Amino acid sequence: MGIVGLGYVGLPLATEFAKAGFSVTGIDLDQGKVDQLNQGMSYIQDVDSREVKQLIQEKRLSATSDFSVVAELDTINICVPTPLRKTKDPDMSFIQSACQEIARYFHPGMLVILESTTYPGTTEEVVLPLLTSNGLRAGKDSPERVDPGNPQYQTRNIPKVVGGVTPACTSMGALF
Ligand SMILES: NC(=O)c1ccc[n+]([C@@H]2O[C@H](COP(=O)([O-])OP(=O)(O)OC[C@H]3O[C@@H](n4cnc5c(N)ncnc54)[C@H](O)[C@@H]3O)[C@@H](O)[C@H]2O)c1
């Protein structure tokens, strides 16, 4: 499985999946973060470096800035930033550029989940057209509430609502 954007949301998610036994590939354009992770170092408060080091050593977690690895992935969680503009609407450029890169290596049967905070309709209006430019279909987003430092709710136990473009997409997302 793959995580695109290894920040406050993406890195804890990547390590939770890796700890659950999945083989996780993280993709981030920030080469500094990629290098730190591959050296077993965490740069996020809620993620323990010892844990990252062990997952890297056991080859359950790896990081790269090269999107061509998407060709080998079954699932992707998009966790790129959506900062608010002066006009208070989210800057969609990070989602758009990530989707354009994913689309180059997108393949049948692949599940794509949008984790980034955004307005309702983003998946169908922004993500879906980019990912289906080659004729394939995509899954849909799942809202989440990452709250760094919160002792009670962390990546492992935050409930999520999942919605899919079609009933089959919803089933696949829920199963995931
Ligand atoms: N941090 C939170 O508490 C929180 C909570 C809920 C939702 N969110 C949402 O989750 C999303 C991610 O937030 P965050 O705090 O993890 O952001 P962040 O800035 O910590 O991390 C985002 C990462 O994405 C990378 N990135 C940017 N563009 C990329 C691209 N095109 N391809 C690959 N990687 C790319 C950046 O280098 C960065 O490492 C945002 O939409 C945010 O609003 C954040």
Ligand as a Chemical Component Dictionary entry (heavy atoms), coordinates in Angstrom:
data_LIG
# 
_chem_comp.id                   LIG 
_chem_comp.type                 NON-POLYMER 
_chem_comp.pdbx_formal_charge   0 
_chem_comp.three_letter_code    LIG 
# 
loop_
_chem_comp_atom.comp_id 
_chem_comp_atom.atom_id 
_chem_comp_atom.alt_atom_id 
_chem_comp_atom.type_symbol 
_chem_comp_atom.charge 
_chem_comp_atom.model_Cartn_x 
_chem_comp_atom.model_Cartn_y 
_chem_comp_atom.model_Cartn_z 
_chem_comp_atom.pdbx_ordinal 
LIG N1  N1  N 0  -2.337 17.812 10.795 1  
LIG C1  C1  C 0  -3.577 17.697 11.209 2  
LIG O1  O1  O 0  -3.876 17.735 12.401 3  
LIG C2  C2  C 0  -4.677 17.443 10.239 4  
LIG C3  C3  C 0  -5.878 17.005 10.746 5  
LIG C4  C4  C 0  -6.885 16.742 9.885  6  
LIG C5  C5  C 0  -6.691 16.898 8.540  7  
LIG N2  N2  N 1  -5.521 17.340 8.044  8  
LIG C6  C6  C 0  -5.397 17.474 6.613  9  
LIG O2  O2  O 0  -4.566 16.454 6.088  10 
LIG C7  C7  C 0  -3.829 16.964 4.988  11 
LIG C8  C8  C 0  -2.366 16.811 5.260  12 
LIG O3  O3  O 0  -2.052 17.553 6.418  13 
LIG P1  P1  P 0  -0.668 17.420 7.161  14 
LIG O4  O4  O 0  -0.805 18.181 8.422  15 
LIG O5  O5  O -1 -0.224 15.983 7.193  16 
LIG O6  O6  O 0  0.283  18.213 6.143  17 
LIG P2  P2  P 0  1.869  18.275 6.180  18 
LIG O7  O7  O 0  2.249  19.560 5.557  19 
LIG O8  O8  O 0  2.397  17.919 7.523  20 
LIG O9  O9  O 0  2.295  17.086 5.208  21 
LIG C9  C9  C 0  1.997  17.060 3.863  22 
LIG C10 C10 C 0  3.146  16.367 3.129  23 
LIG O10 O10 O 0  2.781  16.266 1.748  24 
LIG C11 C11 C 0  3.949  16.465 0.967  25 
LIG N3  N3  N 0  3.543  16.831 -0.375 26 
LIG C12 C12 C 0  3.081  18.022 -0.844 27 
LIG N4  N4  N 0  2.740  17.942 -2.141 28 
LIG C13 C13 C 0  3.014  16.661 -2.518 29 
LIG C14 C14 C 0  2.868  15.948 -3.743 30 
LIG N5  N5  N 0  2.361  16.549 -4.829 31 
LIG N6  N6  N 0  3.240  14.681 -3.776 32 
LIG C15 C15 C 0  3.744  14.065 -2.674 33 
LIG N7  N7  N 0  3.889  14.668 -1.474 34 
LIG C16 C16 C 0  3.528  15.955 -1.411 35 
LIG C17 C17 C 0  4.721  17.527 1.736  36 
LIG O11 O11 O 0  6.089  17.507 1.389  37 
LIG C18 C18 C 0  4.462  17.129 3.184  38 
LIG O12 O12 O 0  5.459  16.253 3.667  39 
LIG C19 C19 C 0  -4.297 18.413 4.826  40 
LIG O13 O13 O 0  -5.371 18.443 3.908  41 
LIG C20 C20 C 0  -4.781 18.775 6.195  42 
LIG O14 O14 O 0  -5.732 19.809 6.170  43 
LIG C21 C21 C 0  -4.506 17.609 8.877  44 
# 
loop_
_chem_comp_bond.comp_id 
_chem_comp_bond.atom_id_1 
_chem_comp_bond.atom_id_2 
_chem_comp_bond.value_order 
_chem_comp_bond.pdbx_ordinal 
LIG N1  C1  SING 1  
LIG C1  O1  DOUB 2  
LIG C1  C2  SING 3  
LIG C2  C3  SING 4  
LIG C2  C21 DOUB 5  
LIG C3  C4  DOUB 6  
LIG C4  C5  SING 7  
LIG C5  N2  DOUB 8  
LIG N2  C6  SING 9  
LIG N2  C21 SING 10 
LIG C6  O2  SING 11 
LIG C6  C20 SING 12 
LIG O2  C7  SING 13 
LIG C7  C8  SING 14 
LIG C7  C19 SING 15 
LIG C8  O3  SING 16 
LIG O3  P1  SING 17 
LIG P1  O4  DOUB 18 
LIG P1  O5  SING 19 
LIG P1  O6  SING 20 
LIG O6  P2  SING 21 
LIG P2  O7  DOUB 22 
LIG P2  O8  SING 23 
LIG P2  O9  SING 24 
LIG O9  C9  SING 25 
LIG C9  C10 SING 26 
LIG C10 O10 SING 27 
LIG C10 C18 SING 28 
LIG O10 C11 SING 29 
LIG C11 N3  SING 30 
LIG C11 C17 SING 31 
LIG N3  C12 SING 32 
LIG N3  C16 SING 33 
LIG C12 N4  DOUB 34 
LIG N4  C13 SING 35 
LIG C13 C14 SING 36 
LIG C13 C16 DOUB 37 
LIG C14 N5  SING 38 
LIG C14 N6  DOUB 39 
LIG N6  C15 SING 40 
LIG C15 N7  DOUB 41 
LIG N7  C16 SING 42 
LIG C17 O11 SING 43 
LIG C17 C18 SING 44 
LIG C18 O12 SING 45 
LIG C19 O13 SING 46 
LIG C19 C20 SING 47 
LIG C20 O14 SING 48 
# 
